[in-house]
Amino acid sequence: MEIDPDNLVIAGLEEAEERNAARQQEADKKAEAIEANDDCGDACKI
């Protein structure tokens, strides 16, 4: 079995991009939740 280093790098890059996209979506959701909590102003302090 022969390993093609060029193909290996491309496949690894695609996988990394998919993982990064998923992590970015999770981070965006968390940021939106934090912003939503901050929108209540003084009502949150009661």
Secondary structure, DSSP 4 states (H G I P E B T S, - for coil): ----HHHHHHHHHHHHHHHHHHHHHHHHHHHHHHHHHHTTGGGGG-
